[in-house]
Amino acid sequence: MPSTIYQRIGPHHLAHMRAVADGLEVRHCARIYLGIEDLREAEAAHNELTARLRLAARQAGERHYRLIGIRIREKARQAPALAERPTLAEFIDARELDGWSETEQLEMYEAEFPPTPGTTAALETLQRRERSRQRVVEILRRLELDGSMTVIPRPSDEVHAWLPDHLARRLLQAGYLTIGSLAERIRQGGLWYAGIAAVGKAKAGQIRHQIEAILPGSTTRVTPFDPTESTGVMLATLPSSPGELVSGNAYRIDNLGAIDSDVRALQAWVRAAANSDATRKSYEREARRFLLWLQIERGGRQLIDCKLDDALAYRAFLAFIPEGWISRVKASPGTIGWTPFKGQISAASQAQAMTIVGAWFDWLVNAEYLRGNPWRLIKKAGQVRAEDTRALDTKAITDHAMGEIGAFIDRQEPSPARARARFILSFLSSTGLRSAELLAASVGNIRAEPEGVFLRVTGKREKVRDVLLVDQAVRALDDYLHTRGLEGVEHAPADAPLLSSLEDGMKPVGYQTLYKTTRRWLERAVMFSDLSQAEKSRLAGASAHWLRHTFGTRAVALGTPFDVVQAQLGHVSINTTMSLYSRAPLSRRATELRKAWASTSQDA
């Protein structure tokens, strides 16, 4: 049984001891006041708390310190037959009570072998028990008032101060340093325990109960979003057809017809501006968030009323999203538990959100739905701020981390799933393909030219480009095709998808499959790697798209000209390439400067 020694004693521990003195079962009290479900762990925690509190009471000069931790009150039960009762002397010897007072020895004996109910002896026993219970309550009260033994838990307290040593070590390894940070993550919901070693769903529930016992109310999420309210439904779930009208002021747009609400204006913009499902989802998500923010934080303001101060306030809101707007609970928009955000967002994501909302306003101004666009006054400042931090906010995976991830995949039992994961890791990181481009590609899109092997893909804005497959990419694809029962690239069927389902090597998969399976493999690989805790934390959200960034960063770091990287990745502007992968020359510069300073130090 692992140690459950507590570094500190809090009010919930004293409440546990009072309840035990009142006659409740130790396991029941531990579940209510300590958040411990397991019987053995409850008994161990109770015994250790008892020992510590008895020592503290003894040092404080309390005569009856030995009564702490004993069930003094008992529910009515049938008295054992006289033949089954040991003598008082036998009981004292069996329980090792030689050092106890005669009164305490008798109380312990009668607690386990009560006299026959209704007799004078039984009445005297009940009176003695009540006096003992009151003594325990008074001792605990004095210890609590003294303050030297007990402290009030605070969110900033470290986890090892309140949780068992074996559990605290796992939490620290997972990046949870304080009980407040752990409570906040639990409050957000979702699989918050995924990164904690040897903790599954059942154990996670016990941890939640323990934290709730230590910091009451800290793990309960309070949300401002009530799906029963009409505004919540209107903004969380967009109308699915033009006939579903939402009340609001009507504006006449000559070239589009009547747009009679902000939500309908959003629908019209998405239909006109989004050229792919991914873009549509991104536009709708950011615009819905902004409309919901206007409803809740700005008193139901409409788009036509938005001014510069609203744009500035929303930028500040994105920089530090309030707790009530964040949850990892899986819930559909408009239902209990749903929130617009799953966590704080990066500077790059903040800039993207403002860019999307600003583009929406631009479109609405051109459509004569709005008179002006306040985002134009702050967009540049927001973008510059994001670009200044982007070099340090990269989503690229380092060479060392890629080695750890690859080694983890190779250690797993051979299976179609492992083969697919190995292919995704190697192919995307050596080609820079977007997820949608990989999903749509087939063997027939590959052709050999004098310059090398190329894959023709259709990227954003329906732009066709040829992506070079370096030797590593060709080998990865050959190996993957063979595991699917197909011949290599040169002889496989032209309609064979580059990425297939596990059951059928000729059946393609969708975006959700690629996203979820890649996330799952990367999470597990990072969790069980020897990477530093800081690196594990940075890679917590790694996905297939990170492999595209990994390619770009590595290519630039190796000296590949920006225009070549731009062409391979399919960026419209070279400025995009340069801003995204500025970390690569930054790393190269640091390496060269260290070399120069090292040689200078040696010469000196």
C-alpha positions as CSV (number, residue, x, y, z in Angstrom):
1,M,0.0,0.0,0.0
2,P,1.6,3.3,-1.0
3,S,2.2,6.0,1.7
4,T,-0.6,8.5,2.3
5,I,1.3,10.8,4.7
6,Y,-0.1,14.3,4.7
7,Q,2.2,17.3,5.0
8,R,-0.6,19.5,6.3
9,I,-3.8,19.1,8.3
10,G,-6.8,21.1,7.2
11,P,-10.4,21.7,8.4
12,H,-11.7,18.8,6.3
13,H,-9.4,16.4,8.2
14,L,-10.8,17.6,11.6
15,A,-14.4,17.2,10.2
16,H,-13.5,13.6,9.3
17,M,-12.4,12.9,12.9
18,R,-15.5,14.5,14.4
19,A,-17.7,12.3,12.2
20,V,-15.7,9.2,13.2
21,A,-16.2,10.1,16.9
22,D,-19.9,10.4,16.2
23,G,-19.9,6.7,15.2
24,L,-19.8,6.8,11.4
25,E,-17.8,4.2,9.5
26,V,-14.2,5.3,8.7
27,R,-14.8,4.6,5.0
28,H,-18.0,6.6,4.9
29,C,-16.3,9.6,6.6
30,A,-13.2,9.4,4.3
31,R,-15.5,9.4,1.2
32,I,-17.4,12.5,2.4
33,Y,-14.6,14.6,4.0
34,L,-11.4,13.3,2.4
35,G,-12.6,12.4,-1.0
36,I,-11.2,8.8,-0.7
37,E,-13.2,5.9,-2.0
38,D,-10.8,3.0,-1.6
39,L,-11.3,1.1,1.7
40,R,-7.6,0.4,2.2
41,E,-6.6,3.9,1.4
42,A,-9.3,5.3,3.7
43,E,-8.1,3.1,6.6
44,A,-4.5,4.1,6.0
45,A,-5.3,7.8,5.7
46,H,-7.4,7.6,8.9
47,N,-4.7,5.8,10.9
48,E,-2.0,8.3,9.9
49,L,-4.2,11.3,10.6
50,T,-5.1,9.7,14.0
51,A,-1.4,9.3,14.8
52,R,-0.5,12.9,13.9
53,L,-3.5,14.4,15.7
54,R,-2.8,12.4,18.8
55,L,0.8,13.5,18.8
56,A,-0.3,17.1,18.5
57,A,-2.9,16.8,21.2
58,R,-0.4,15.1,23.5
59,Q,2.2,17.8,22.9
60,A,-0.5,20.4,23.7
61,G,-1.1,18.8,27.1
62,E,-4.5,17.2,26.3
63,R,-5.1,14.3,28.8
64,H,-7.6,12.4,26.6
65,Y,-5.6,12.5,23.4
66,R,-5.9,8.8,22.9
67,L,-9.7,9.1,22.2
68,I,-9.0,10.8,18.9
69,G,-9.8,8.5,15.9
70,I,-12.0,6.2,17.9
71,R,-15.7,5.5,17.0
72,I,-17.2,6.6,20.3
73,R,-20.9,6.6,19.4
74,E,-22.3,3.3,18.1
75,K,-25.5,2.4,16.4
76,A,-27.7,0.1,18.4
77,R,-26.7,-3.5,17.8
78,Q,-27.3,-6.9,19.5
79,A,-24.9,-7.4,22.4
80,P,-22.6,-10.4,22.0
81,A,-23.3,-13.4,24.2
82,L,-21.4,-13.4,27.5
83,A,-19.5,-16.5,26.4
84,E,-18.1,-14.6,23.4
85,R,-16.8,-11.7,25.5
86,P,-13.2,-11.6,26.6
87,T,-12.4,-10.5,30.1
88,L,-11.3,-6.8,30.5
89,A,-7.8,-8.0,31.1
90,E,-7.7,-10.1,28.0
91,F,-9.1,-7.2,26.0
92,I,-6.4,-4.8,27.3
93,D,-3.7,-7.3,26.5
94,A,-5.0,-8.0,23.0
95,R,-5.4,-4.3,22.1
96,E,-2.1,-3.2,23.8
97,L,-3.9,-0.7,26.0
98,D,-1.6,-1.0,29.0
99,G,-0.7,2.7,28.9
100,W,-4.3,3.9,28.9
101,S,-6.3,5.1,31.9
102,E,-8.8,2.7,33.4
103,T,-11.6,4.9,32.3
104,E,-10.4,4.8,28.7
105,Q,-9.8,1.1,28.8
106,L,-13.4,0.5,30.0
107,E,-14.8,2.9,27.3
108,M,-12.9,1.0,24.6
109,Y,-14.1,-2.4,26.0
110,E,-17.7,-1.3,26.2
111,A,-17.5,0.3,22.7
112,E,-16.8,-3.1,21.2
113,F,-18.8,-5.2,23.7
114,P,-21.7,-3.1,24.9
115,P,-23.8,-4.2,27.8
116,T,-27.3,-5.5,27.4
117,P,-29.6,-2.6,26.1
118,G,-32.0,-1.2,28.7
119,T,-29.9,-2.0,31.7
120,T,-28.4,0.5,34.1
121,A,-24.9,-0.5,32.8
122,A,-26.0,0.3,29.3
123,L,-27.3,3.7,30.3
124,E,-24.0,4.5,32.1
125,T,-22.1,3.4,29.1
126,L,-24.0,5.8,26.8
127,Q,-23.3,8.6,29.2
128,R,-19.6,7.8,29.3
129,R,-19.5,7.7,25.5
130,E,-21.1,11.1,25.2
131,R,-18.6,12.6,27.6
132,S,-15.8,11.0,25.6
133,R,-17.3,12.3,22.3
134,Q,-17.5,15.8,23.8
135,R,-13.9,15.6,24.9
136,V,-12.8,14.7,21.4
137,V,-14.8,17.5,19.9
138,E,-13.2,20.0,22.3
139,I,-9.7,18.7,21.7
140,L,-10.2,19.1,17.9
141,R,-11.7,22.5,18.4
142,R,-8.7,23.7,20.4
143,L,-6.3,22.3,17.9
144,E,-8.1,24.1,15.1
145,L,-8.2,27.4,17.1
146,D,-4.5,27.1,18.0
147,G,-3.5,27.2,14.3
148,S,-0.1,25.6,14.8
149,M,-1.4,22.2,13.6
150,T,-4.0,23.1,11.0
151,V,-4.0,25.5,8.1
152,I,-6.6,26.6,5.6
153,P,-5.9,25.2,2.2
154,R,-5.1,27.7,-0.5
155,P,-5.1,27.3,-4.3
156,S,-1.4,28.3,-4.4
157,D,-0.4,25.4,-2.1
158,E,1.7,22.7,-3.7
159,V,0.1,19.4,-4.4
160,H,2.4,17.4,-2.1
161,A,1.2,19.6,0.8
162,W,-2.3,18.0,0.7
163,L,-2.2,14.8,-1.3
164,P,-0.5,11.5,-0.7
165,D,3.2,11.3,-1.7
166,H,2.7,8.7,-4.4
167,L,-0.1,10.7,-6.0
168,A,1.7,14.1,-5.7
169,R,4.7,12.7,-7.5
170,R,2.5,11.7,-10.5
171,L,0.8,15.0,-10.5
172,L,4.1,16.9,-10.5
173,Q,5.4,14.8,-13.4
174,A,2.2,15.7,-15.3
175,G,2.8,19.4,-14.7
176,Y,0.3,20.1,-11.9
177,L,2.3,22.0,-9.3
178,T,-0.5,23.5,-7.1
179,I,-3.8,22.2,-6.0
180,G,-5.4,25.3,-7.5
181,S,-4.0,24.5,-11.0
182,L,-5.2,20.9,-10.7
183,A,-8.7,22.1,-9.5
184,E,-8.9,24.5,-12.5
185,R,-8.0,21.8,-14.9
186,I,-10.6,19.4,-13.4
187,R,-13.2,22.2,-13.5
188,Q,-12.7,22.5,-17.3
189,G,-13.7,18.9,-17.7
190,G,-12.7,16.5,-20.5
191,L,-9.9,13.9,-20.2
192,W,-7.9,16.1,-17.8
193,Y,-6.2,13.1,-16.3
194,A,-4.8,11.8,-19.7
195,G,-1.3,12.9,-18.9
196,I,-1.1,11.5,-15.4
197,A,0.6,8.1,-15.1
198,A,-1.5,5.2,-13.8
199,V,-4.6,7.3,-13.4
200,G,-7.8,6.2,-15.3
201,K,-11.3,7.3,-15.1
202,A,-12.1,5.8,-11.7
203,K,-9.0,7.1,-10.0
204,A,-9.6,10.5,-11.6
205,G,-13.0,10.6,-10.0
206,Q,-11.4,9.9,-6.6
207,I,-8.8,12.7,-7.2
208,R,-11.6,15.1,-8.0
209,H,-13.4,14.2,-4.8
210,Q,-10.2,14.8,-2.8
211,I,-9.6,18.2,-4.4
212,E,-13.2,19.1,-3.8
213,A,-12.8,18.1,-0.1
214,I,-9.7,20.3,0.2
215,L,-11.0,23.3,-1.8
216,P,-14.9,23.1,-1.7
217,G,-16.5,24.3,-4.9
218,S,-13.2,24.5,-6.8
219,T,-13.9,21.7,-9.3
220,T,-17.6,22.6,-10.0
221,R,-17.9,24.6,-13.2
222,V,-20.2,27.6,-13.2
223,T,-21.2,28.6,-16.7
224,P,-23.0,31.8,-17.9
225,F,-24.4,29.9,-20.9
226,D,-27.9,28.7,-20.4
227,P,-29.2,26.9,-23.5
228,T,-32.8,27.5,-22.4
229,E,-32.3,31.2,-23.1
230,S,-33.3,32.3,-26.6
231,T,-30.1,34.3,-27.1
232,G,-28.0,31.3,-26.2
233,V,-29.8,29.1,-28.7
234,M,-29.7,31.8,-31.4
235,L,-26.0,32.3,-31.1
236,A,-24.8,28.8,-30.4
237,T,-26.7,27.1,-33.1
238,L,-27.0,28.9,-36.5
239,P,-30.2,28.5,-38.5
240,S,-29.8,25.7,-41.0
241,S,-32.0,27.1,-43.8
242,P,-32.8,30.6,-45.1
243,G,-36.3,30.2,-44.0
244,E,-35.4,30.1,-40.3
245,L,-35.5,33.8,-39.4
246,V,-34.1,35.3,-36.3
247,S,-35.7,38.6,-35.0
248,G,-33.7,41.7,-35.5
249,N,-33.4,44.9,-37.4
250,A,-33.7,44.5,-41.2
251,Y,-31.3,46.1,-43.6
252,R,-31.6,46.2,-47.3
253,I,-28.6,45.0,-49.4
254,D,-29.2,45.5,-53.1
255,N,-26.9,42.8,-54.3
256,L,-27.8,40.1,-51.7
257,G,-31.4,40.7,-50.7
258,A,-32.6,41.3,-47.2
259,I,-30.3,40.3,-44.3
260,D,-32.5,40.7,-41.3
261,S,-30.2,39.9,-38.4
262,D,-26.5,39.6,-37.5
263,V,-26.7,35.8,-37.6
264,R,-28.1,35.9,-41.1
265,A,-25.3,38.3,-42.0
266,L,-22.9,35.7,-40.8
267,Q,-24.5,33.0,-42.9
268,A,-24.4,35.2,-46.0
269,W,-20.7,36.0,-45.5
270,V,-19.7,32.4,-44.9
271,R,-21.5,31.3,-48.1
272,A,-19.8,34.0,-50.1
273,A,-16.3,33.9,-48.6
274,A,-15.5,30.4,-47.5
275,N,-14.1,28.1,-50.2
276,S,-13.6,25.0,-48.1
277,D,-15.2,23.2,-45.1
278,A,-12.2,24.0,-42.9
279,T,-12.4,27.7,-43.8
280,R,-16.2,27.7,-43.2
281,K,-15.8,26.1,-39.8
282,S,-13.1,28.6,-38.8
283,Y,-15.2,31.6,-39.9
284,E,-18.3,30.3,-38.2
285,R,-16.5,29.5,-35.0
286,E,-14.8,32.9,-34.6
287,A,-17.9,34.9,-35.7
288,R,-20.1,33.0,-33.3
289,R,-17.7,33.6,-30.4
290,F,-17.8,37.3,-31.2
291,L,-21.6,37.5,-31.4
292,L,-21.9,35.6,-28.1
293,W,-19.4,38.0,-26.5
294,L,-21.5,40.9,-27.7
295,Q,-24.6,39.3,-26.1
296,I,-23.0,38.5,-22.7
297,E,-20.2,40.9,-22.1
298,R,-21.5,44.0,-24.0
299,G,-25.2,43.9,-23.0
300,G,-26.6,42.4,-26.2
301,R,-25.0,44.9,-28.6
302,Q,-25.5,44.4,-32.3
303,L,-22.8,44.6,-35.1
304,I,-24.0,47.9,-36.3
305,D,-23.4,49.4,-32.9
306,C,-19.8,48.2,-32.6
307,K,-17.2,50.9,-32.1
308,L,-13.4,51.0,-31.5
309,D,-13.8,50.4,-27.8
310,D,-15.6,47.2,-28.5
311,A,-12.8,45.9,-30.8
312,L,-10.2,46.9,-28.1
313,A,-12.2,45.2,-25.4
314,Y,-12.6,42.0,-27.4
315,R,-8.8,42.0,-28.0
316,A,-8.2,42.2,-24.3
317,F,-10.8,39.5,-23.7
318,L,-9.0,37.1,-26.1
319,A,-5.7,37.8,-24.4
320,F,-7.1,36.5,-21.1
321,I,-10.3,34.5,-21.4
322,P,-12.4,34.4,-18.2
323,E,-12.8,31.1,-16.5
324,G,-16.6,30.9,-17.1
325,W,-16.0,30.9,-20.9
326,I,-13.7,27.8,-20.7
327,S,-14.5,24.1,-20.4
328,R,-13.2,20.8,-21.8
329,V,-16.6,19.1,-21.3
330,K,-17.7,17.5,-24.5
331,A,-21.1,19.1,-25.2
332,S,-22.8,20.3,-28.3
333,P,-23.4,24.1,-28.8
334,G,-26.5,25.2,-27.0
335,T,-26.5,22.4,-24.5
336,I,-25.6,22.4,-20.8
337,G,-21.8,22.3,-20.3
338,W,-20.9,23.8,-23.7
339,T,-18.6,26.9,-23.8
340,P,-16.9,28.6,-26.7
341,F,-13.3,27.9,-25.6
342,K,-11.4,24.9,-24.5
343,G,-8.6,26.9,-22.9
344,Q,-6.5,30.1,-23.2
345,I,-5.4,30.7,-26.8
346,S,-2.0,31.6,-28.2
347,A,-1.0,35.0,-29.5
348,A,-1.2,33.7,-33.0
349,S,-4.7,32.4,-32.5
350,Q,-5.7,35.7,-31.0
351,A,-4.4,37.5,-34.1
352,Q,-6.2,35.0,-36.4
353,A,-9.5,35.5,-34.5
354,M,-9.3,39.3,-34.9
355,T,-8.3,39.0,-38.5
356,I,-11.3,36.8,-39.3
357,V,-13.7,39.1,-37.5
358,G,-12.1,42.1,-39.2
359,A,-12.5,40.4,-42.6
360,W,-16.2,39.8,-41.8
361,F,-16.7,43.5,-41.0
362,D,-14.9,44.4,-44.2
363,W,-17.3,42.2,-46.2
364,L,-20.3,43.7,-44.4
365,V,-19.1,47.2,-45.1
366,N,-18.8,46.4,-48.8
367,A,-22.3,44.8,-48.7
368,E,-23.6,48.1,-47.1
369,Y,-24.7,46.2,-43.9
370,L,-22.3,48.3,-41.8
371,R,-21.1,51.8,-42.1
372,G,-17.5,51.2,-41.0
373,N,-15.0,48.6,-39.7
374,P,-13.4,49.5,-36.3
375,W,-11.0,46.5,-36.6
376,R,-9.1,48.3,-39.3
377,L,-7.9,50.7,-36.6
378,I,-6.3,48.0,-34.4
379,K,-5.7,45.0,-36.7
380,K,-2.2,46.1,-37.6
381,A,-1.2,46.5,-33.9
382,G,-2.6,43.0,-33.1
383,Q,-0.8,41.4,-36.0
384,V,2.5,43.0,-35.1
385,R,2.2,41.8,-31.6
386,A,1.5,38.2,-32.7
387,E,4.3,38.2,-35.2
388,D,6.7,39.5,-32.5
389,T,6.0,36.4,-30.4
390,R,5.5,33.9,-33.2
391,A,9.2,33.0,-33.3
392,L,8.9,31.6,-29.8
393,D,5.3,30.3,-30.2
394,T,6.1,27.8,-32.9
395,K,4.2,24.5,-33.4
396,A,7.2,22.7,-34.8
397,I,8.4,19.5,-33.1
398,T,12.2,19.5,-32.4
399,D,14.4,16.8,-33.8
400,H,14.9,15.3,-30.4
401,A,11.2,15.1,-29.7
402,M,10.6,13.6,-33.2
403,G,13.2,10.9,-32.3
404,E,11.4,10.2,-29.1
405,I,8.0,10.0,-30.8
406,G,9.3,7.7,-33.6
407,A,11.0,5.5,-31.0
408,F,7.7,5.1,-29.1
409,I,5.8,4.1,-32.2
410,D,8.5,1.6,-33.1
411,R,8.3,0.0,-29.7
412,Q,4.6,-0.9,-30.1
413,E,3.4,-4.2,-31.3
414,P,3.2,-4.4,-35.1
415,S,-0.3,-3.6,-36.3
416,P,-2.0,-1.7,-39.1
417,A,-2.5,1.2,-36.7
418,R,1.2,1.4,-35.9
419,A,2.1,1.3,-39.6
420,R,-0.3,4.1,-40.4
421,A,1.0,6.2,-37.5
422,R,4.6,5.7,-38.6
423,F,3.7,6.8,-42.1
424,I,1.9,9.9,-41.0
425,L,4.8,11.0,-38.8
426,S,7.4,10.5,-41.5
427,F,5.5,11.5,-44.6
428,L,4.0,14.8,-43.3
429,S,7.1,15.9,-41.6
430,S,9.1,15.4,-44.8
431,T,6.6,16.9,-47.3
432,G,4.8,19.7,-45.4
433,L,1.4,18.6,-46.8
434,R,-1.8,19.9,-45.3
435,S,-4.1,17.3,-43.8
436,A,-6.7,17.9,-46.4
437,E,-4.1,17.5,-49.2
438,L,-2.9,14.1,-47.8
439,L,-6.5,12.8,-47.4
440,A,-7.4,13.7,-51.0
441,A,-4.2,12.3,-52.5
442,S,-3.9,8.9,-54.3
443,V,-1.0,6.9,-55.9
444,G,-2.2,8.1,-59.3
445,N,-1.3,11.7,-58.3
446,I,2.4,10.7,-58.1
447,R,4.7,11.0,-61.0
448,A,8.4,10.7,-61.6
449,E,10.3,13.6,-63.4
450,P,14.0,14.0,-64.1
451,E,14.2,16.4,-61.2
452,G,12.6,13.9,-58.7
453,V,9.3,12.3,-57.6
454,F,6.4,14.7,-57.2
455,L,2.9,14.5,-55.8
456,R,0.3,16.8,-57.4
457,V,-2.2,18.2,-54.8
458,T,-5.0,20.8,-54.8
459,G,-4.5,23.2,-52.0
460,K,-6.3,26.3,-50.7
461,R,-8.3,28.4,-53.2
462,E,-8.3,25.3,-55.5
463,K,-4.6,26.0,-56.4
464,V,-2.8,23.1,-57.9
465,R,0.9,22.5,-57.0
466,D,3.5,19.8,-57.3
467,V,5.1,18.7,-53.9
468,L,8.5,17.1,-54.0
469,L,8.7,13.7,-52.3
470,V,12.2,13.4,-50.9
471,D,13.7,10.0,-50.4
472,Q,12.5,9.7,-46.8
473,A,8.9,10.4,-48.0
474,V,9.1,7.8,-50.8
475,R,10.5,5.2,-48.5
476,A,7.8,5.9,-45.9
477,L,5.1,5.5,-48.5
478,D,6.6,2.3,-50.0
479,D,6.7,0.7,-46.5
480,Y,3.2,1.8,-45.7
481,L,1.8,0.5,-49.0
482,H,3.4,-2.9,-48.5
483,T,1.8,-3.2,-45.0
484,R,-1.5,-2.7,-46.7
485,G,-0.9,-5.6,-49.1
486,L,-0.1,-3.4,-52.0
487,E,3.1,-3.1,-54.0
488,G,5.3,-0.1,-53.9
489,V,4.7,3.3,-55.4
490,E,5.5,2.2,-58.9
491,H,3.1,-0.7,-59.1
492,A,0.3,0.1,-56.6
493,P,-3.2,0.8,-58.1
494,A,-3.6,4.4,-59.2
495,D,-6.8,4.8,-57.1
496,A,-5.2,3.6,-53.9
497,P,-5.4,6.4,-51.4
498,L,-2.1,7.5,-49.7
499,L,-3.8,7.2,-46.3
500,S,-6.4,4.4,-45.9
501,S,-8.6,2.9,-43.2
502,L,-7.3,0.0,-41.1
503,E,-9.8,-2.5,-42.4
504,D,-9.6,-1.8,-46.1
505,G,-6.3,-0.7,-47.8
506,M,-8.2,0.8,-50.7
507,K,-10.6,2.9,-48.6
508,P,-9.7,6.5,-47.8
509,V,-10.4,8.1,-44.3
510,G,-11.8,11.4,-43.3
511,Y,-10.3,14.4,-41.5
512,Q,-11.7,13.3,-38.1
513,T,-9.9,10.0,-38.3
514,L,-6.6,11.6,-39.2
515,Y,-6.9,14.3,-36.6
516,K,-7.9,12.0,-33.7
517,T,-5.6,9.1,-34.3
518,T,-2.6,11.4,-34.8
519,R,-3.4,13.3,-31.7
520,R,-3.8,10.1,-29.7
521,W,-0.4,8.7,-30.9
522,L,1.4,11.9,-30.3
523,E,-0.1,12.3,-26.8
524,R,0.9,8.8,-25.8
525,A,4.4,9.1,-27.3
526,V,5.0,12.4,-25.5
527,M,3.6,11.2,-22.2
528,F,5.9,8.1,-22.1
529,S,9.0,9.9,-23.5
530,D,12.1,11.1,-21.6
531,L,11.4,14.7,-22.7
532,S,11.6,17.5,-20.1
533,Q,8.3,18.5,-18.5
534,A,8.5,21.9,-20.2
535,E,8.8,20.2,-23.6
536,K,5.9,17.8,-22.8
537,S,3.8,20.8,-21.8
538,R,4.6,22.6,-25.1
539,L,3.7,19.5,-27.1
540,A,0.4,18.9,-25.3
541,G,-1.7,20.0,-28.2
542,A,0.4,18.5,-31.0
543,S,-1.5,17.3,-34.0
544,A,-1.0,16.4,-37.7
545,H,-0.8,20.1,-38.6
546,W,2.3,20.4,-36.3
547,L,4.1,18.0,-38.7
548,R,3.6,20.5,-41.5
549,H,5.2,23.2,-39.3
550,T,8.0,20.8,-38.4
551,F,8.8,20.4,-42.1
552,G,8.9,24.2,-42.7
553,T,11.0,24.9,-39.6
554,R,13.5,22.2,-40.4
555,A,13.7,23.1,-44.1
556,V,14.6,26.8,-43.2
557,A,17.0,25.7,-40.5
558,L,18.9,23.6,-43.0
559,G,19.3,26.6,-45.3
560,T,16.5,26.1,-47.8
561,P,15.6,29.4,-49.4
562,F,12.3,30.9,-48.3
563,D,10.9,30.9,-51.8
564,V,11.5,27.1,-52.1
565,V,9.8,26.5,-48.8
566,Q,6.9,28.7,-49.9
567,A,6.4,26.7,-53.1
568,Q,6.6,23.4,-51.3
569,L,4.0,24.5,-48.7
570,G,1.7,26.3,-51.1
571,H,1.8,29.7,-49.3
572,V,0.4,32.5,-51.4
573,S,2.8,35.1,-50.0
574,I,6.4,34.6,-49.0
575,N,5.8,36.9,-46.1
576,T,3.6,34.1,-44.6
577,T,6.5,31.7,-44.9
578,M,9.0,34.1,-43.4
579,S,6.8,35.0,-40.5
580,L,5.8,31.4,-39.7
581,Y,9.3,29.9,-39.8
582,S,11.3,32.8,-38.4
583,R,12.3,30.5,-35.5
584,A,14.5,28.5,-37.8
585,P,17.0,31.3,-38.6
586,L,16.7,32.4,-35.0
587,S,17.9,28.9,-33.9
588,R,20.7,28.9,-36.5
589,R,21.8,32.4,-35.4
590,A,21.9,31.2,-31.7
591,T,24.0,28.2,-32.7
592,E,26.5,30.2,-34.7
593,L,26.8,32.9,-32.0
594,R,27.5,30.2,-29.3
595,K,30.2,28.7,-31.5
596,A,31.8,32.1,-32.0
597,W,31.7,33.0,-28.3
598,A,33.0,29.5,-27.4
599,S,36.0,30.0,-29.7
600,T,36.6,33.5,-28.2
601,S,36.6,32.1,-24.7
602,Q,39.1,29.4,-25.7
603,D,41.4,32.0,-27.3
604,A,41.3,34.1,-24.2
